[in-house]
Amino acid sequence: QVQLVESGGGMVQVGESLRLSCIASGGVSRYAMGWFRQAPGKEKEFVASIMWGTGRKTYYRESVKGRFTISRDNVNNTVYLQMNNLNVEDTAVYYCAIERTSFGLGYPPTGFNSWGQGTQVTVSS
């Protein structure tokens, strides 16, 4: 089973940016990848996903559209989440995940598993 390791989280102020990375232990080019987040006291929620292969299609939750960008580098088995103009509501633990079946779009985001350990993002005002 492929292992996922997220990094890049940290503490920033409102309006600043972070770039999260997710490195997979094996090849993931055939799988859609996604980012999810969980804030204290809340359920885990979908943030963004990217389809298998070149990642021609990407999907975002409404509140991050125009601010977050998901991308993938299949050569290095890495998925990124560029987060710009962060706000306090973006504070959460961010998780990377692989879609269960191959050659998928990654949306709707109901088929993801193989979660990483998460990376904390804290945005202060």
Backbone torsions as a table, in degrees:
resi	resn	phi	psi	omega
1	GLN	NA	137.0	-178.9
2	VAL	-70.8	134.7	176.0
3	GLN	-99.6	143.7	-179.5
4	LEU	-119.2	136.9	178.7
5	VAL	-129.6	116.7	178.7
6	GLU	-91.6	152.9	175.0
7	SER	-155.5	170.4	175.8
8	GLY	104.5	-6.2	178.6
9	GLY	-69.9	171.8	179.4
10	GLY	169.6	-170.7	178.8
11	MET	-107.4	124.9	179.5
12	VAL	-135.7	171.9	177.0
13	GLN	-101.4	162.3	179.4
14	VAL	-53.2	133.2	178.5
15	GLY	94.0	-11.8	-179.2
16	GLU	-86.0	179.8	-174.3
17	SER	-126.1	155.6	171.5
18	LEU	-142.6	153.4	174.1
19	ARG	-124.2	116.3	177.7
20	LEU	-91.2	146.0	176.1
21	SER	-124.9	148.7	176.6
22	CYS	-135.3	113.3	-179.3
23	ILE	-103.0	129.1	178.9
24	ALA	-97.8	147.8	-177.6
25	SER	-77.3	-12.9	179.4
26	GLY	-142.2	-179.2	-179.5
27	GLY	-67.6	133.3	-178.2
28	VAL	-126.4	12.8	-174.5
29	SER	-61.5	-25.4	-178.2
30	ARG	-84.5	-0.1	-173.4
31	TYR	-121.7	141.6	168.4
32	ALA	-67.5	147.8	179.4
33	MET	-123.5	155.0	-178.6
34	GLY	-145.9	162.3	172.3
35	TRP	-119.7	136.0	177.4
36	PHE	-130.0	165.7	177.6
37	ARG	-145.6	155.9	178.7
38	GLN	-139.1	116.9	176.9
39	ALA	-89.1	158.4	-179.9
40	PRO	-55.9	128.9	177.8
41	GLY	78.1	4.1	-178.3
42	LYS	-121.6	163.3	177.4
43	GLU	-79.9	158.7	176.7
44	LYS	-65.1	137.4	-178.6
45	GLU	-130.2	151.9	178.3
46	PHE	-68.7	140.1	176.3
47	VAL	-115.8	-53.0	-176.4
48	ALA	-162.0	155.6	175.6
49	SER	-147.0	160.3	-178.2
50	ILE	-139.3	134.7	-175.9
51	MET	-69.2	167.3	-179.0
52	TRP	-63.9	168.2	176.3
53	GLY	72.4	-128.0	-176.3
54	THR	-75.3	-8.8	179.7
55	GLY	72.3	39.5	-176.4
56	ARG	-62.7	-30.1	179.0
57	LYS	-114.2	137.1	176.4
58	THR	-130.1	155.1	-176.8
59	TYR	-137.2	147.1	-176.8
60	TYR	-140.8	150.5	168.9
61	ARG	-71.9	152.8	-170.9
62	GLU	-57.1	-40.5	-172.6
63	SER	-70.4	-12.3	-179.6
64	VAL	-112.2	-4.0	179.5
65	LYS	-58.6	134.7	-179.1
66	GLY	85.4	-12.7	179.2
67	ARG	-114.3	-35.0	-177.6
68	PHE	-107.8	148.1	176.2
69	THR	-136.8	124.9	176.3
70	ILE	-98.7	141.8	178.4
71	SER	-149.5	167.1	-178.6
72	ARG	-140.1	150.6	176.2
73	ASP	-128.5	96.2	-174.4
74	ASN	-70.3	-25.5	178.2
75	VAL	-63.2	-39.9	-178.4
76	ASN	-102.8	10.8	177.3
77	ASN	52.2	45.0	-173.9
78	THR	-128.7	141.7	173.4
79	VAL	-121.4	140.2	-177.5
80	TYR	-118.4	156.1	169.9
81	LEU	-135.0	104.8	176.1
82	GLN	-85.5	123.0	-176.2
83	MET	-119.1	114.5	-179.9
84	ASN	-112.6	159.7	177.0
85	ASN	49.1	52.3	-177.0
86	LEU	-66.2	147.4	175.0
87	ASN	-127.7	171.6	-173.2
88	VAL	-59.6	-33.3	-179.0
89	GLU	-68.3	-11.5	177.7
90	ASP	-84.4	-5.0	178.7
91	THR	-63.2	123.8	-176.9
92	ALA	-179.2	171.6	166.2
93	VAL	-89.6	128.3	-177.1
94	TYR	-103.3	132.6	-177.4
95	TYR	-121.1	143.3	173.4
96	CYS	-99.0	149.6	-179.6
97	ALA	-151.5	157.9	177.6
98	ILE	-110.1	140.4	175.3
99	GLU	-71.8	142.2	-171.5
100	ARG	-62.8	-42.3	-176.6
101	THR	-102.7	150.9	-177.1
102	SER	-80.8	161.6	175.9
103	PHE	59.2	37.9	-179.0
104	GLY	-103.4	170.0	179.7
105	LEU	-84.2	-27.5	-173.8
106	GLY	86.3	9.9	179.0
107	TYR	-152.8	136.3	-2.1
108	PRO	-62.9	151.4	-170.1
109	PRO	-82.6	53.6	-177.2
110	THR	-105.9	-3.3	-174.1
111	GLY	-113.1	24.4	-177.0
112	PHE	-93.0	141.7	171.8
113	ASN	-148.8	-161.7	-179.8
114	SER	55.1	58.3	-178.0
115	TRP	-73.9	151.7	170.7
116	GLY	-83.7	-172.2	-177.3
117	GLN	-85.8	-13.9	176.8
118	GLY	93.7	156.2	175.4
119	THR	-137.0	134.5	-173.3
120	GLN	-81.9	131.9	172.5
121	VAL	-119.5	124.1	179.7
122	THR	-126.2	123.5	-179.6
123	VAL	-115.3	123.7	-178.2
124	SER	-114.2	151.4	-178.6
125	SER	-92.7	NA	NA
